[in-house]
Amino acid sequence: MKYDIVIIGGGLGGLLCGYILSKHGLQVVVLEKNTVVGGCLQSFRRHGVLFDTGMHYVGSLEPGQVLYRFWKYFSLLGDVRLRKLDEQAFDVISYGGMRYPSAMGYSGFREQLGSFFPHERQALQQYTEDLYRLSVSSPISRLEEVEQILPLDAKYVKTSASEYIGHLTVDAVLQNVLAGNVPLYAGEKGRTPFYVHALLHHSYIQSAFRIVGGSQTIADSLVASIRRMGGEVWNDSEAVKFTGSLEGVTGVQLKDGRYVEGKRFISAIHPQVMVEMLNEDMVKRSYCRRMRHLENTVAGFTVYLAFKKGKVPYYNSNFFHYAVPDVWSCAEYTKDDWPRGYLYMHQAPADGGAYSESAQIISYMRYDEVRAWAGTMVERRGEIYRAFKRERAERLIEALNREFPGIKEQIEFYQVSTPLTYQDYTGTVEGAMYGIARDVNNSMQSVVSVRTYLPNLYMTGQNTNSHGMLGVTNGAMLTCGELIGINTIIKAINNA
Ligand SMILES: Cc1cc2nc3c(=O)[nH]c(=O)nc-3n(C[C@H](O)[C@H](O)[C@H](O)COP(=O)(O)OP(=O)(O)OC[C@H]3O[C@@H](n4cnc5c(N)ncnc54)[C@H](O)[C@@H]3O)c2cc1C
């Protein structure tokens, strides 16, 4: 059978494209290498306790807000249970011995931070206005039909988030507090564009929700919808080679020997992995070289905590802690001062109750720390690796215990993931948390277009537009827009 569309990768990007194109009546197949689909949407259970591996909270989901409109179109609203984070403190930035809560809604956000920084009310006004202006600056972001897709204003793309914040205020504490959610995009000082920070922060200030039952429910809902519309999603189907020529792709060879033919192809996997899958006749050297040289975001180390039953009250905020004066410097840790910072989040209780079953602590970890075990298999990396994981997990738990005294005693058991785990489970190069790093100093070179040089091969997912629920959703719309017209999709979303 020759499919209209073959999508490689069953993470959020691949599944959203599968949904849009199946809904449009095309014969779609999504190929996922793992037994469980979802990529960074995967959740897992140990001894019955649920943990999310990637996506933890989603913004802009109040009626009328942009992701609400998308989710209505993607039939996710009925299938995925949400729990709103604390409206007065969806994020808490723990910095310099103080805790700064972020409130939802622009006026609440300004008021609350303004009470800590009364002399900086003007800067906070400016900050929220700039975030809002940027976030609605393109017709696409307002889901309006367009004659052509225009890039974001250069000033947002060429100014780094740290530079913008540095100009906004001279108050070093406020600078760090405003940048305190930096682990959500693995931002780098002087490099990460302001738009990456702004789109994400705007979305969460609008409204922020946890997913009850785990982010896997998003993937499961999308798979069920795709199948209902006649599309196919195959798990255990690792793509290893594209066949074809410079005229175009003809098919995909799977690891187990199966071969899938198609008319058009979407790569929803890391672009550096994709270029290695092109056969000799299809390679354009300059393009492949450019892809290979793209830099990735830093990787992460996560401790998944299972709590003793009925002992730990549910904490309805995301806690960003810093043990250093510069929140942008956490990836430059030394072996002695790791972790310089971490993000601590509870899993929303399935029963809606007052106590938590589980939580995650996430900190940066450079791939170099685990490079020695690259190429080894999960669960077979040996005792030194196990000891390394144990030592780091305990350090992270100690750091958490300093901020939440006594929490250590309430842990029933814990699990750990390293950059190698992410690399193995999602195919992301060196376990990069959010794929390719955007860089203001190299703005054109660090952006991966949804079009490739091959006429029927497209890309989608966090490496193209931006990462996260909002970035990947917008990216899926842009990729499918190349195939069926962006206004067709925008119309369908607005009519949903
Ligand atoms: C720790 C962490 C926390 C996060 N928290 C949030 C959050 O709170 N909110 C938010 O909005 N975003 C969050 N994100 C980001 C968000 O989860 C991702 O940006 C998004 O899910 C990426 O989707 P994707 O489809 O681009 O890539 P992936 O999820 O990486 O999907 C790629 C898929 O392709 C498959 N694949 C790879 N190679 C092959 C192959 N050869 N053949 C077939 N299949 C293949 C993989 O198995 C995977 O399923 C987080 C990410 C991480 C890592």
The ligand as a Tripos MOL2 file, in Angstrom:
@<TRIPOS>MOLECULE
LIG
   53    58     1     0     0
SMALL
NO_CHARGES

@<TRIPOS>ATOM
      1 C1         12.0100   16.8020   31.1020 C.3       1 LIG1
      2 C2         11.1060   17.5400   30.1640 C.ar      1 LIG1
      3 C3         10.0760   18.3070   30.6760 C.ar      1 LIG1
      4 C4          9.2110   18.9850   29.8140 C.ar      1 LIG1
      5 N1          8.1710   19.6890   30.3450 N.ar      1 LIG1
      6 C5          7.2970   20.3190   29.5180 C.ar      1 LIG1
      7 C6          6.1640   20.9890   30.0460 C.ar      1 LIG1
      8 O1          5.9340   20.9820   31.2480 O.2       1 LIG1
      9 N2          5.3410   21.6250   29.1750 N.ar      1 LIG1
     10 C7          5.5520   21.6330   27.8240 C.ar      1 LIG1
     11 O2          4.7550   22.2290   27.0780 O.2       1 LIG1
     12 N3          6.6260   20.9800   27.3020 N.ar      1 LIG1
     13 C8          7.4800   20.3250   28.1100 C.ar      1 LIG1
     14 N4          8.5500   19.6450   27.5840 N.ar      1 LIG1
     15 C9          8.7910   19.7080   26.1310 C.3       1 LIG1
     16 C10         7.8620   18.8140   25.3300 C.3       1 LIG1
     17 O3          7.5940   17.6410   26.0440 O.3       1 LIG1
     18 C11         8.4930   18.4960   23.9800 C.3       1 LIG1
     19 O4          8.9000   19.6980   23.3530 O.3       1 LIG1
     20 C12         7.5770   17.7610   23.0100 C.3       1 LIG1
     21 O5          6.8520   16.7400   23.6470 O.3       1 LIG1
     22 C13         8.4390   17.2070   21.8770 C.3       1 LIG1
     23 O6          7.6560   16.5330   20.9280 O.3       1 LIG1
     24 P1          8.3060   16.0030   19.5670 P.3       1 LIG1
     25 O7          7.2510   15.2480   18.8630 O.co2     1 LIG1
     26 O8          8.9700   17.1120   18.8510 O.co2     1 LIG1
     27 O9          9.5140   15.0570   19.9810 O.3       1 LIG1
     28 P2          9.5840   13.6500   20.8670 P.3       1 LIG1
     29 O10         8.6330   13.7540   21.9560 O.co2     1 LIG1
     30 O11        11.0130   13.4940   21.1190 O.co2     1 LIG1
     31 O12         9.0570   12.5960   19.8150 O.3       1 LIG1
     32 C14         9.8600   11.9770   18.8520 C.3       1 LIG1
     33 C15         9.3320   10.5630   18.6710 C.3       1 LIG1
     34 O13         9.9980    9.9650   17.5820 O.3       1 LIG1
     35 C16        10.3050    8.6190   17.9150 C.3       1 LIG1
     36 N5         11.4340    8.2020   17.0660 N.ar      1 LIG1
     37 C17        12.7240    8.6300   17.1260 C.ar      1 LIG1
     38 N6         13.4600    8.0370   16.1670 N.ar      1 LIG1
     39 C18        12.6120    7.2300   15.4810 C.ar      1 LIG1
     40 C19        12.7710    6.3520   14.3630 C.ar      1 LIG1
     41 N7         13.9510    6.1880   13.7670 N.pl3     1 LIG1
     42 N8         11.6780    5.6750   13.9060 N.ar      1 LIG1
     43 C20        10.4570    5.8250   14.5010 C.ar      1 LIG1
     44 N9         10.2700    6.6260   15.5760 N.ar      1 LIG1
     45 C21        11.3190    7.3290   16.0500 C.ar      1 LIG1
     46 C22        10.6530    8.7000   19.3970 C.3       1 LIG1
     47 O14        10.5800    7.4390   20.0140 O.3       1 LIG1
     48 C23         9.5850    9.6820   19.8820 C.3       1 LIG1
     49 O15         8.3920    9.0150   20.2380 O.3       1 LIG1
     50 C24         9.4050   18.9160   28.4090 C.ar      1 LIG1
     51 C25        10.4440   18.1330   27.8940 C.ar      1 LIG1
     52 C26        11.2850   17.4590   28.7550 C.ar      1 LIG1
     53 C27        12.3770   16.6130   28.1780 C.3       1 LIG1
@<TRIPOS>BOND
     1     1     2 1
     2     2     3 ar
     3     2    52 ar
     4     3     4 ar
     5     4     5 ar
     6     4    50 ar
     7     5     6 ar
     8     6     7 ar
     9     6    13 1
    10     7     8 2
    11     7     9 ar
    12     9    10 ar
    13    10    11 2
    14    10    12 ar
    15    12    13 ar
    16    13    14 ar
    17    14    15 1
    18    14    50 ar
    19    15    16 1
    20    16    17 1
    21    16    18 1
    22    18    19 1
    23    18    20 1
    24    20    21 1
    25    20    22 1
    26    22    23 1
    27    23    24 1
    28    24    25 2
    29    24    26 1
    30    24    27 1
    31    27    28 1
    32    28    29 2
    33    28    30 1
    34    28    31 1
    35    31    32 1
    36    32    33 1
    37    33    34 1
    38    33    48 1
    39    34    35 1
    40    35    36 1
    41    35    46 1
    42    36    37 ar
    43    36    45 ar
    44    37    38 ar
    45    38    39 ar
    46    39    40 ar
    47    39    45 ar
    48    40    41 1
    49    40    42 ar
    50    42    43 ar
    51    43    44 ar
    52    44    45 ar
    53    46    47 1
    54    46    48 1
    55    48    49 1
    56    50    51 ar
    57    51    52 ar
    58    52    53 1
@<TRIPOS>SUBSTRUCTURE
     1 LIG1         1 GROUP 0 **** ****
